[in-house]
Amino acid sequence: MFKDFNIQNFGAQDQKEAAISSKIVFFPLKSPIENKNFNILARVLPKYISMRLERFNIFEIFYVYFLNKNDNGDSDILISLPDSLCDEKFIDEYLTKLNIACDIAFYGYIKSGPGGDNEIEIEIRSYLKKSNKSSIIYSDVFNIKEINRKTGEISNKISLASDYEGDCLTSEEHESLRKCETDSFEALYDYFEIIDALTLRNPYTPLPESLIEECFEALKGDKNFSYLIDAIAFICDDFLRFDMIDKALWICDETIKISGAAYKIYLGKAKILLNSNDIEGAFKTLRECLDLNPDIGDVAYNFGKLALSIQKNEDARFAFNKMIECCYNVSAAYDNLGVMAAAENNIEQSINFWHKAIEFEPSKVSAYTNLARAYIELGDFLKAENYLQKAKLLNPSYFMIYLNYHVLYKIKGDMPEAEKNYRLALEHNPDLAITDEIRAELKKMITLIDSGNENEALAISANISEMTDKCWQSYFLNGIALRKLKRIDEAEQNFLKSAQINPKFADAQNELGLIYLSKGILDEALMLFNNSVSLAPSNAGFMCNLGLCLIEMKNYEQARNTFYKAKYLNPNDTKIDECMNFLNKRSDAPDVNNKAGLKGFLNKIKNLFKK
């Protein structure tokens, strides 16, 4: 009986965004050239403290690296920092020159104490941009074995200086920074070496085996060291950039053997399995993780999301109740429990769940629309309209509001109002128009385009247009077919229509950008490529297209940085190297008007950076 209730989207956790109260810049510490251990601490200690502050999700943090050219002409992070680093004039000029927004900056030095290299003398200064004044916030000499406790003290002092108006953190939060995440000196120092190695590595080659073994050894020193586990999770992701899936899974399994219940590694493993389309393997991994970590809401959240998607309702119900027990995203858990109860025709229970969702999150618009749909099904139209009006006040762009109005007016027999609201629902969610029949036709279009039968694909697109004018997928595929037929102006119109209907579809903006780039309409091409990169930041192809546009605008340095980012995203793609070579040819002769060269290059790579 009950259907079409809205399932809570688990794409992102519902959180209130905290206002950023302070912009912080961390500089590496000044250290002696000849002392390797102090050089590591000089680079890593500020980074580690900045990461500890980031967990509060309050401060906006920027970390400075200084680069120099090594013997091979590549960039390295400097071991020897500028002599003037401890000079507030240098700090101010550096921030101004690079246009770095900053409320407060931290810098200082680290060197041997009177007792030799086993002793550390450290001084940390703060520089307030507003007053152009610096002050010493921490100064001490201690044995290196005390680094765990001293890191906590330094973090606390920096947090107090960052929160100079006292509005950011509570006194308890400041004090919490005094306790380091591990009591093991060996584990902490190993972690510092690992982070330093990750910072200094060549990002375009896989990480060495020795670093992985160092991670495992460090983890044996403290299997619960959360920052070390985060570093291992990052290493797994890094191997995935090189399509080394088996290696990443092996690292996950070995880490689990050592650490036991390291839930972040379980979650990482499940993500890898999901991306490999091993649904059952991912489900089994998350189930095991939840059994080991029943009190961690993030685990229940991920397990519930997967269980719901594969219709394992009892498992999903178990996970949602665990989320409630953990006080984690409680409103979403109640919202989904309500949907499941409605699917089982237990409308009274579902209504109770949705009221609970609103109790925990009064702005939970999906709970209001679900309540409205329930009362429509029960014939209580007055209550239904009341909840729809509240939902509309909260989010007038939410398509379920108008879909429910459509159902309400249809039942009342007011077809003009029903159709009006259905059109509004379509405006806010064009995919409502995509029926199973249309999906089947779209699959046919893809097959025909891939096999070189573009005209037949265009004929199918014409049929889809007769069914609906809201199918952005059809316009996009139409554009691909027309581009392959060299009907560029028509392709441009179709890509434009696709992007207008679905502004969040990055591929249409990317394709439109390529057409404008080939026509020399550079400002619009740049805007479109920036949009596509913003919508799909992990797509190396989109990043390369942005780089090509920057070349044409003669912004060679920014183009080079963009290609570096693309190479990082997909280091195995040799075509990115071709783009770099094209950049070098253009930047070596910047005064040459080589539009034909660009078109020839685009023709050469036209099938490389589409998806």
C-alpha positions in Angstrom: 0.0 0.0 0.0 2.6 2.5 1.1 5.2 3.5 -1.5 7.4 6.3 -2.9 8.7 7.4 0.5 12.1 9.1 0.4 15.1 7.1 1.5 17.7 9.2 3.2 20.7 9.9 1.0 23.7 8.5 2.7 26.1 10.2 0.3 27.4 12.5 3.0 26.9 12.7 6.8 24.5 15.4 7.9 26.5 17.8 9.9 26.2 21.5 10.8 29.0 23.4 9.3 30.9 25.2 12.0 31.9 28.8 11.3 35.6 29.1 10.7 36.9 31.5 13.4 40.6 31.6 12.6 42.8 31.1 9.6 46.1 29.5 10.7 49.4 29.1 8.8 52.1 26.7 10.0 55.6 27.2 8.9 58.2 24.4 9.2 60.7 25.0 12.0 64.2 26.3 11.4 66.7 23.5 12.1 70.5 22.8 11.7 71.4 21.3 8.3 73.6 18.5 9.6 71.1 17.0 12.0 68.7 14.5 10.2 66.5 13.9 13.3 65.9 17.5 13.9 65.2 18.1 10.2 62.5 15.5 10.3 61.0 17.0 13.4 61.3 20.5 11.9 59.1 19.5 9.0 56.7 17.0 10.7 56.0 18.5 14.1 54.1 21.5 12.8 52.2 19.3 10.3 51.3 16.9 13.1 50.0 19.6 15.4 48.0 21.2 12.5 46.4 17.8 11.9 45.5 17.6 15.6 43.8 21.0 15.4 41.9 20.0 12.2 39.9 17.4 14.1 37.8 20.1 15.7 36.6 21.2 12.2 36.9 24.9 13.4 40.1 26.3 12.1 41.1 26.9 8.4 44.7 25.6 8.3 47.4 26.1 5.7 50.8 24.4 5.9 53.8 26.0 4.1 56.5 24.0 2.3 59.7 25.5 1.0 60.9 24.1 -2.3 64.3 24.1 -4.0 65.7 22.5 -7.1 67.7 19.3 -6.7 70.5 18.1 -9.0 68.0 16.6 -11.4 66.1 19.8 -11.7 63.1 18.4 -9.7 61.6 20.1 -6.7 62.5 19.0 -3.2 61.3 20.2 0.2 64.2 22.2 1.7 66.0 20.7 4.6 67.8 24.0 5.2 65.1 26.6 5.7 65.6 30.3 5.0 67.9 32.0 7.6 65.3 34.7 8.0 62.5 32.2 8.9 62.5 33.2 12.6 62.1 36.9 11.5 58.6 38.3 11.7 59.4 40.6 8.8 60.1 37.6 6.6 56.8 35.9 7.7 54.8 39.0 7.0 56.4 39.5 3.6 55.9 35.8 2.7 52.2 35.8 3.5 51.7 39.1 1.7 53.6 38.1 -1.4 51.7 34.8 -1.8 48.4 36.4 -0.9 47.8 33.8 1.9 44.8 34.7 4.0 46.0 34.5 7.6 44.9 35.5 11.1 47.8 33.9 12.8 51.1 32.2 11.8 53.3 29.8 13.8 57.0 29.4 13.2 60.2 29.0 15.3 63.3 26.8 15.6 64.5 23.4 16.9 68.0 22.5 17.8 70.2 20.5 20.2 70.0 21.4 23.9 72.9 21.8 26.3 72.9 18.0 26.8 73.6 17.2 23.1 71.5 15.6 20.4 69.4 13.7 22.9 68.1 17.0 24.1 65.8 19.3 22.1 65.6 23.0 22.5 62.5 24.3 20.8 60.9 27.7 20.5 57.5 28.4 18.9 56.4 32.0 18.0 53.0 33.3 16.9 52.6 36.2 14.4 49.3 38.0 14.5 48.6 39.5 11.1 46.2 42.0 12.4 48.6 43.7 14.7 51.8 42.7 12.9 53.2 41.5 16.2 54.9 38.3 17.2 55.3 36.6 20.6 56.9 33.5 22.0 54.2 31.0 23.0 56.4 28.1 23.8 60.0 27.7 24.8 61.6 24.6 26.5 64.5 22.2 26.5 63.7 18.5 27.0 64.9 15.0 26.4 63.8 13.6 23.0 62.1 10.7 24.8 59.6 13.3 26.2 58.4 14.2 22.7 54.9 12.6 23.3 54.1 14.7 26.3 55.7 17.8 24.9 53.8 17.5 21.7 50.6 17.7 23.8 51.8 20.8 25.6 52.8 22.6 22.3 49.5 21.7 20.7 47.6 23.2 23.7 49.7 26.4 23.6 49.1 26.7 19.9 45.3 26.1 20.2 45.1 28.8 22.9 47.0 31.3 20.7 44.8 30.4 17.7 41.7 30.9 19.8 42.9 34.4 20.8 39.3 35.7 21.2 38.2 32.6 23.1 35.3 31.8 20.7 36.5 28.6 19.0 37.1 25.8 21.5 35.9 25.0 25.0 38.4 24.8 27.8 37.9 21.0 27.8 38.8 20.9 24.1 41.9 22.9 24.6 42.9 20.6 27.5 42.2 17.5 25.4 45.2 18.4 23.1 47.6 17.9 26.0 47.2 14.1 25.7 49.1 12.6 22.8 47.4 9.9 20.7 50.1 7.4 21.7 52.2 6.8 24.8 54.9 4.9 22.8 57.9 7.1 21.9 58.9 4.5 19.2 55.5 4.5 17.6 55.3 8.3 17.5 58.8 8.8 16.1 58.3 6.0 13.5 55.1 7.8 12.5 57.0 11.1 12.1 59.5 9.3 9.8 56.7 7.8 7.8 54.9 11.1 7.4 58.2 12.7 6.4 58.8 10.0 3.8 55.3 10.5 2.4 55.9 14.2 2.2 59.3 13.9 0.4 58.4 11.0 -1.9 58.1 11.1 -5.7 54.3 11.1 -6.0 54.4 9.6 -9.6 55.9 6.3 -8.5 54.5 3.6 -6.1 55.7 3.8 -2.5 58.6 1.5 -1.6 58.1 -1.8 0.2 60.4 -0.6 3.0 57.9 2.2 4.0 55.0 -0.3 4.3 57.2 -2.6 6.5 58.0 0.5 8.7 54.3 1.1 9.1 53.7 -2.4 10.2 56.6 -2.2 12.7 55.3 1.1 14.1 51.8 -0.4 14.4 53.2 -3.3 16.5 54.4 -0.6 18.9 50.9 0.8 19.4 48.1 -1.0 17.4 45.6 1.7 18.4 47.6 4.7 17.2 44.8 6.4 15.2 47.1 8.8 13.2 49.3 5.9 12.1 46.2 3.9 11.0 45.1 7.0 9.0 48.6 7.0 7.3 48.2 3.4 6.4 44.8 4.1 5.0 46.3 6.9 2.9 49.0 4.5 1.6 46.3 2.0 0.5 44.6 4.8 -1.4 47.9 5.8 -2.9 48.4 2.3 -4.4 45.0 2.5 -5.9 46.2 5.5 -7.9 48.4 3.0 -9.7 45.6 0.4 -10.1 47.5 -1.8 -7.6 44.3 -3.2 -6.1 45.7 -6.5 -4.8 48.5 -4.6 -3.1 46.1 -2.3 -1.3 43.9 -5.2 -0.2 47.0 -7.0 1.1 48.0 -3.9 3.1 44.5 -3.8 4.6 44.6 -7.5 5.5 48.1 -7.3 7.1 47.0 -4.2 9.1 43.9 -5.9 10.3 46.0 -8.9 11.5 48.2 -6.5 13.6 45.7 -4.0 14.8 42.6 -6.2 15.2 39.6 -3.9 15.1 41.1 -0.9 13.1 37.7 0.2 11.7 39.1 2.7 9.2 41.1 -0.1 7.5 38.0 -2.2 7.3 36.1 0.7 5.8 38.9 1.2 3.3 38.9 -2.5 2.4 35.1 -2.4 1.9 35.4 0.6 -0.3 38.0 -1.1 -2.5 35.8 -4.2 -2.8 32.8 -2.1 -3.7 34.7 -0.3 -6.4 35.8 -3.7 -7.7 32.1 -4.7 -7.8 32.6 -7.4 -5.1 29.4 -6.5 -3.2 29.3 -9.6 -1.1 32.9 -9.2 -0.1 32.3 -5.6 0.9 29.2 -6.6 2.9 31.1 -9.4 4.7 33.9 -7.0 5.5 31.5 -4.4 6.9 29.6 -6.9 8.9 32.8 -8.2 10.5 33.8 -4.6 11.2 30.5 -3.8 12.9 30.7 -6.9 15.1 34.2 -5.7 16.2 33.2 -2.0 16.5 29.6 -1.9 17.6 30.1 1.4 19.4 31.4 3.4 16.4 28.6 5.1 14.5 30.6 5.5 11.3 30.8 1.8 10.9 27.1 1.3 11.4 26.5 4.2 9.0 28.5 2.5 6.2 27.1 -0.9 6.9 23.5 0.4 6.9 24.1 2.3 3.7 25.3 -0.9 1.9 22.7 -3.2 3.4 19.9 -0.8 2.4 21.2 -0.6 -1.2 21.3 -4.4 -1.6 17.9 -4.8 0.2 19.2 -6.7 3.2 16.6 -5.0 5.4 17.2 -6.8 8.6 20.9 -5.9 8.5 20.0 -2.3 7.6 17.6 -2.1 10.5 20.2 -3.5 12.9 22.7 -0.9 11.6 20.3 2.1 11.9 19.5 1.1 15.5 23.3 0.9 16.2 23.6 4.4 14.8 21.0 5.6 17.3 22.8 3.8 20.2 26.0 5.6 19.2 24.2 9.0 18.8 25.6 9.1 15.2 23.5 10.8 12.5 20.4 9.9 14.5 17.9 11.8 12.4 18.9 9.9 9.2 18.7 6.6 11.0 15.1 7.3 12.2 14.2 8.6 8.8 15.3 5.3 7.1 13.7 3.2 9.8 10.5 5.1 9.0 10.8 4.2 5.3 11.4 0.6 6.1 8.4 0.5 8.4 6.2 2.1 5.7 7.3 -0.5 3.2 6.0 -3.1 5.6 2.7 -1.3 5.9 3.3 -0.3 9.5 2.3 3.3 9.0 1.9 4.1 12.7 5.4 3.0 13.5 6.8 4.8 10.5 5.1 8.1 11.6 6.6 7.7 15.0 10.1 7.2 13.5 9.8 10.3 11.3 8.7 12.4 14.3 11.8 11.1 16.1 13.9 12.2 13.1 12.5 15.7 13.3 13.0 15.8 17.1 16.7 15.2 16.6 16.9 17.5 13.5 14.1 20.0 13.2 15.2 20.9 9.6 15.1 17.3 8.3 13.1 18.1 5.2 12.9 14.4 4.0 11.2 13.5 7.3 8.5 16.2 6.7 7.9 15.0 3.1 7.7 11.4 4.2 5.2 12.3 6.9 3.2 14.2 4.3 3.1 11.1 2.0 2.0 9.0 4.9 -1.0 11.3 5.7 -1.9 11.4 2.0 -2.1 7.6 2.0 -4.2 7.8 5.2 -6.5 10.4 3.6 -5.6 13.2 6.1 -5.0 15.9 3.5 -4.9 18.7 6.0 -2.0 17.2 7.9 -0.3 16.3 4.6 -0.5 19.9 3.4 0.8 21.2 6.7 3.9 19.0 6.5 4.5 19.9 2.9 4.3 23.6 3.7 6.9 23.2 6.5 9.2 21.3 4.0 8.8 24.0 1.4 9.9 26.6 3.9 13.0 24.5 4.8 14.0 23.7 1.2 11.8 25.0 -1.7 14.1 23.1 -4.2 13.4 19.7 -2.8 11.7 17.7 -5.5 9.8 15.4 -3.2 7.7 18.3 -2.0 6.2 18.8 -5.5 5.9 15.1 -6.2 3.8 14.7 -3.1 1.7 17.8 -4.0 1.3 16.1 -7.4 -0.1 13.0 -5.7 -2.3 15.0 -3.3 -3.9 17.1 -6.1 -4.3 14.0 -8.3 -6.3 12.2 -5.5 -8.4 15.4 -5.0 -9.1 15.4 -8.8 -7.4 18.8 -9.4 -5.5 17.7 -12.5 -4.2 21.2 -13.5 -2.5 21.7 -10.0 -1.3 18.0 -10.1 0.4 18.6 -13.5 1.8 21.9 -12.4 3.5 20.3 -9.4 4.8 17.4 -11.4 6.5 19.9 -13.8 8.0 21.6 -10.7 9.3 18.2 -9.4 10.8 17.6 -12.9 12.6 20.9 -12.8 14.2 20.1 -9.5 14.9 16.4 -10.4 14.9 15.7 -14.2 15.6 12.0 -13.6 12.0 11.6 -12.6 11.3 11.5 -16.3 13.6 8.6 -16.9 11.5 5.5 -17.2 12.7 1.9 -17.6 11.9 2.2 -21.3 14.0 5.3 -21.6 16.9 3.7 -19.7 16.8 0.8 -22.2 16.9 3.2 -25.1 19.9 5.0 -23.6 21.8 1.8 -23.3 21.1 1.1 -27.0 22.4 4.6 -27.9 25.7 3.9 -26.0 26.1 0.6 -27.9 25.4 2.2 -31.3 27.8 5.1 -30.7 30.6 2.8 -29.5 30.1 0.6 -32.6 30.2 3.6 -35.0 26.4 3.7 -35.8 25.9 7.4 -34.8 23.0 8.0 -37.1 21.0 5.2 -35.6 21.8 6.6 -32.2 20.4 10.0 -33.2 17.2 8.3 -34.3 16.7 6.8 -30.9 17.4 10.2 -29.3 14.6 11.7 -31.4 12.3 9.0 -30.1 13.3 9.8 -26.5 12.7 13.5 -27.1 9.1 12.7 -28.0 8.7 11.0 -24.6 10.3 13.8 -22.6 12.4 16.9 -23.1 14.1 16.5 -19.7 16.5 13.6 -20.5 19.9 15.2 -20.1 21.6 11.8 -20.8 20.0 11.7 -24.2 21.2 15.2 -25.1 24.7 14.3 -24.0 24.8 11.1 -26.0 23.3 13.1 -28.9 26.2 15.5 -28.6 28.8 12.7 -28.6 27.3 11.2 -31.8 27.1 14.6 -33.5 30.7 15.4 -32.6 31.8 12.1 -34.1 29.9 13.0 -37.2 31.8 16.4 -37.2 28.5 18.3 -36.8 30.2 20.5 -34.1 27.6 23.3 -33.8 24.8 20.8 -33.3 26.9 18.9 -30.8 27.5 22.2 -28.9 23.8 22.8 -28.6 23.2 19.3 -27.3 26.0 19.5 -24.7 24.6 22.9 -23.6 21.1 21.5 -23.2 22.5 18.6 -21.2 24.4 20.9 -18.9 21.4 23.2 -18.5 19.1 20.4 -17.4 21.7 18.8 -15.1 24.3 21.5 -14.0 26.0 18.8 -11.8 26.9 16.6 -14.8 30.6 17.3 -15.3 31.0 15.4 -18.6 28.7 17.7 -20.5 30.5 20.8 -19.3 33.8 19.2 -20.2 32.7 18.3 -23.7 31.3 21.8 -24.2 34.6 23.2 -22.9 36.5 21.2 -25.5 34.4 22.6 -28.3 34.9 26.2 -27.1 38.7 25.5 -26.7 38.9 24.3 -30.3 37.0 27.4 -31.4 39.3 29.7 -29.4 36.6 30.9 -27.0 39.0 30.6 -24.1 37.2 32.4 -21.3 34.1 30.3 -21.6 36.2 27.1 -22.0 38.2 28.0 -18.9 35.0 28.5 -16.9 33.6 25.1 -18.1 36.8 23.2 -17.4 37.0 24.7 -13.9 33.4 23.7 -13.3 34.0 20.1 -14.5 37.1 19.8 -12.3 35.1 21.2 -9.3 32.3 18.7 -9.9 34.7 15.7 -10.5 38.1 16.6 -8.8 39.5 13.1 -9.2 39.1 13.0 -13.0 42.6 13.4 -14.5 41.2 13.9 -18.0 39.2 16.9 -17.0 42.3 18.3 -15.2 44.3 17.8 -18.4 41.7 19.7 -20.5 41.9 22.6 -18.0 45.7 22.5 -18.5 45.4 22.7 -22.3 43.1 25.7 -22.0 45.6 27.4 -19.7 48.4 26.8 -22.3 46.3 28.5 -24.9 45.9 31.4 -22.5 49.7 31.4 -22.2 49.4 30.7 -18.4 52.2 28.2 -18.6 53.1 27.9 -14.9 49.5 27.3 -13.9 49.1 24.8 -16.7 52.2 22.9 -15.5 50.8 22.7 -12.0 47.5 21.5 -13.4 49.2 18.7 -15.3 51.2 17.7 -12.2 47.8 17.3 -10.4 46.5 15.2 -13.3 49.6 13.1 -13.1 49.1 12.6 -9.4 45.5 11.5 -10.0 46.5 9.0 -12.7 50.3 8.4 -12.7 50.0 5.5 -15.2 48.4 7.6 -18.0 51.2 8.3 -20.4 48.9 10.7 -22.3 49.3 13.2 -19.5 53.1 13.1 -20.3 52.1 14.0 -23.9 50.2 17.0 -22.6 53.3 18.0 -20.6 55.4 17.7 -23.8 52.9 19.8 -25.7 53.2 22.4 -22.9 57.0 22.5 -23.1 56.9 23.0 -26.9 54.4 25.9 -26.5 56.1 27.6 -23.6 59.5 27.3 -25.3 58.1 29.5 -28.1 55.3 31.5 -26.4 55.1 34.1 -29.2 54.1 31.5 -31.8 50.4 31.6 -32.8 50.0 27.9 -33.2 46.2 27.3 -33.2 46.6 24.5 -35.9 49.0 22.8 -33.5 46.4 22.8 -30.8 43.7 21.4 -33.1 46.0 18.7 -34.2 46.9 17.8 -30.7 43.2 17.8 -29.6 42.4 15.5 -32.5 45.2 13.2 -31.4 43.9 13.0 -27.8 40.2 13.5 -28.4 39.2 10.1 -27.1 41.4 10.1 -24.1 39.8 12.5 -21.7 36.1 12.2 -22.0 35.0 10.2 -19.0 
